[in-house]
Amino acid sequence: METASTAAPRQFHPFFISFGGALLMAALFTDYMYSSNALMQWANFSAWLITGGLVLALVSVIVLGVDFALGRAGRIRWLDFALLAAAVLLSLMNVFVHTRDAWTSVVPTGITLSLIVAILLLIVGLRGWAVTEMKVAERSSKQ
Amino acid sequence: MSAGAGPERFFLAAIAALAACSQRGGDPSRQYGPDPYLPEPHQYLLPPMSVPKAVGWKPGEAPSVPAGLRIQAMATGLMHPRIVYPLPNGDVLVIESNSPGTKPFRPKDYIQGKVKARAGAAAKGGNRITLLRDANGDGVPELRTVLIDHLHSPYGVAWVAGTLYVANTDAILAFPFVPGQTKITAPGVKLTDLPAGPIDHHWTKSMVASPDGSKLYVGVGSNSNITENGMDVEEGRAAIYEVDRLTGAKRIYASGTRNPTNLAIQPGTGTLFAVVNERDEIGPDLVPDYLTSIRNGGFYGWPYSYWGQHVDVRVHPQNPAMVAKAIKPDYGLSSHVAALGLTFSQGETLSPKFASGVFVGEHGSWDRSPLNGYQVIFVPFANGRPSGMPIPVVTDFLAADHKTVRGRPVGVALDRTGALIVADDVGNVVWRVSAATGR
C-alpha cells in the first residue's frame, strides 16, 4: 500500500445508541398519550418501546466492545457513558413499572421515569450519541 | 410438563429471586369469614409470586384426606379435567377443557405464558366430555366413554328436562340427552351466545340451573386482571347472567364479580351462591377470593373497588358512584387460592362434620408467596350462611417444600352415593373421596 491519508475509522455503536434512544424517548410520548386519554393501547406501546430500547442498549454494549476490539473507538467519554448508564438503569426499572396493570403502570411513576430518561437521552443525543471520542484522521507514512 | 431449557430456567430463577425481594403473605386464616384482614395495597416492580413446577402423580400416589375418609383415583389420563357433573342415574360427566388461547398484548404476556406453562396451566384441554359409569358405586368405573367431542373450551354443564346444556366459552349448546346414553352424536343447538373472544382472558363459563329449571345462571369472568386490556372490552363481563332456558333470552343478574368461577344453588332456600376470584398484583394478602350469595341486580365491586368500598387506584377513570353501590361478599376464602369448585353438601354422607356447608375446590395460583390454596376445603354453614373456619378435606396436592405440585383441584361434586368427586387438571385425574366405613 502506498502512503495515504485515511479517513477517521468509522465506529458503529452510535447508530445503535441513537436507535435505542429514540425508542426510549418515544415512550415519553406514548406515556403522555395514555395519561391524557386512558386508552390502554398507548400504555402497551410504551411497554414495547421501552423493551425495544433496552434490547438495543444491550446490542449497543456489544457493538461498543467490537468498536474497541477493532480499534475503531477513541478514548471513552465518561460523561456520556454515565448519562447512558443512568438512562438504561432507569429504563430497566421503568419496564417493570410498565408491567403493572392499567393506570399505575404509567401514572405517576412510569411517566416520571420516562421523562427523566428522555432528558438524559436528549443531552446524550445532542452530544452526538457516542460514548467515545472519534479517532482523529491520522496520516500514516508506513508501508 | 418438561423443565425449561437452560436460558429459560435461568430467566425464571431470576424472576423468582426478584419476587422473593417483595413481601411475603401472612397467615391465611386471618382472611376467612365475613370480615377478612385487608392490608394496605402495594404497587410492585414485580409482584409477589412463586411458581411450583407441575410434576403429576406417580403410580400409587394420591392426595391426603382426614381419618375416616378414603380417596381413590376414579379415572386417570384425562385431558385437563375441570368440572365433574353427576347425573341422576349415577353416571359422572367429566368436562376436559382449557383456555382457547389468548394473544399477547405486552412483553409481560409472553413471560406470564412461561409461568403458566411451568405451573401446568398451559396443557391442552380435551374439549370434550367424558362419561364415567360406576354402576355398583365402588369408585371403579366399568365404563368410560367420550360422550361429546369437539367442543370449544367447555366448562359448565346442566341437565334439565331431557336436555344437556353445555357452556362453551362462546355459547351455550343444548343436546337432547337421556341419562343412560353413552354417546351424543347430534350436533348441539345454540341456545345463546356468551361473551368470548378475541381476548377472552377469563374464559370459563360456569353454569347452574335454577331450582325450577326455567333459568340457567352463567358466570362470565372479566377480560383482564384489572382493566389492563381496556374498559371497552369489559362490556358484559365480570357478571353472572340469567338465561331463559327455553328462549335463550338473557340479562345480567349480578355484576362486579371479577371471575365467578363456579355457581351452586343452596338446597332448601334455592339461593344462588358463587365463588369469585378476586384481583391480583397488589399484595400477597390482597384481594381475598370469596364465597357469597348472589343478589338479583347486585354489584360486587369489580373493577372499581374490592370487599365493599376499598378503591382500586389502578382503574381509570374511577367511579365513586359504583364504589358506593358495591356489596361486601359473605365470606372471605383468603387471597390467591383460586377457588374454582363449589358444591353444597347433602347431609352427613362423608362425615357429621360435613352435614351443612359447601365444598370448595381451590386450584391455587402463583400470585402469592407462600402459596395458598391447592386443596379442597369445607366451609360450614349455620342458619343458611357460611359461618366458622373452613376444614381442609383433600390436601397435599402441593409438595411440602412448595417447589412442586402433583395436582390442582378444580370442580367438585357429590355423586349419587354422597362421595365427593374432584377434578384435578394437573394430575389429569378424577378423585373420589368416600367414607372409609362406607364400603
Interface residues (C-beta under 8 A of the other chain):
Chain A: A38 L39 M40 Q41 A43 N44 A47 W48 T51 M93 V95 F96 V97 H98 T99 R100 D101 A102 W103 T104 S105 V107 T109
Chain B: Q43 Y44 L45 L46 F105 R106 P107 K108 S224 N225 I226 T227 E228 N229 G230 M231 E281 V313 R314 V315 H316 P317
